[in-house]
Amino acid sequence: MAKIKKQVIYLITSPLTNHDYSRFGINLWLNHGWDVKVFDFTKLVKNEFWNQVQGEKLSVDYDSLKIIENEQSAFDLINLLEDGSVFIDQIDYSRTERKVRHLAHKKGVIIRLELGMLPTKISCQAILLDKIKILLSDPDYIFTALINKIRRYRQKSSFHDYLVVSGTAFNQDYNRAKTTVIKAHSWDYDFFLTNNKKIEFDNKMLVFLDSNEAYHSDFIYMGVDPYVKAENYYPVIDQGLLQIGNSLNYDIKIAAHPRSDYENKIIKYTNPILENQTFDLIRQASVIISHGSTSLNWAIIMRKPIILVTTNEMKSSRFNQYTEGFSDSLEKNIINLDNIPKNYDWKSQLVINENKYKAHTEKFIKQSDSQDKLLWDCVIDYMEG
């Protein structure tokens, strides 16, 4: 293998937004003297998604960003790279993407990220019911399931030179003889390090972590319908939050998902929606309410009380595995806002199990023996070491 050159190439299948430009630590690489390129395959392998989210408009203005429109142009770009290049693998396992990954292996080393994992818990009954429900509504389910099984096999059979992990709950199916594990932390912990302000407990505020359930672009990306209908979901959440707020005498704030666009939506929350303030809202809140999301990591790090909620629609969806996962991980009840028990004692949900929070941090956010520095500093230091 050629000596590693100071050239890093991100291989992605989602438009490079301003948020991703920052999250990928591109400026950190540049500040260390690396040449940083981004090859975006979204238009080629996820064309419908690219068009629906207006990929061209969404993409950041960066001279070294290349929008890939056909296979040959991708192969030509990779072949022109120096031997010893470093590739950050954020692509999937379609035929085209596997060919790209194979070619990248010939030109240098590949780094895969195992970050932002969520706890999951699925009962055998839930799996069976879910499959029956899908089969009845989608006769092509068996074919889709077979494709997914092939995809998982391809993922398992692919090896990477480096695997960047957060907690201990990363995929253990890597090739231990060929892959080096770099211990870092979740994406969320980076933000905590750079915004390490005093943690507050505003006794008059509860914050609901919006997941953009009815409108998220990931549903287009995955080719599935949203788990909830806006006309059902938002009124149920609003009424549930109102009951919780009245019971605890707390004001209600909605921390909007970063990809949400509620200004252009007719059906939405009636409670106040605040954009791009999730970290500060969690820092100031006395209680956090959520279905389960990576943003909960901030609440867990800050040792904030958490109330897990669901709805009838969500409970019967595939997403339920994550709510159940957080419930099991944090030892918390899940309250169905469609069927709130009469005279429910919401104060009982404000108790924090310190041992559970600590164990969750170790498993999903940051291992105790990993370095306390920015995610990409951990990676860059390792590659330059």
Secondary structure, DSSP 8 states (H G I E B T S, - for coil): -----SEEEEEESS---HHHHHHTTHHHHHHTT-EEEEEE-HHHHSHHHHHHTTHHHHS---TTEEE--SHHHHHHHHHTS-TTEEEEEE---SHHHHHHHHHHHHHEEEEEEE-S-------HHHHHHHHHHHHHH-TTHHHHHHHHHHHHHHHHH---SEEEESSS-S---S-TTT-EEEE---HHHHHHHHT-------TTEEEEE---TTT-THHHHHT---SS-HHHHHHHHHHHHHHHHHHHT-EEEEE--TT--GGG-SS--SS-EESS-HHHHHHH-SEEEES--TTHHHHHHTT--EEEEE-HHHHTSTTHHHHHHHHHHHT--EEETTS--TT--GGGGG---HHHHHHHIIIII--TTS-SS-HHHHHHHHHH-
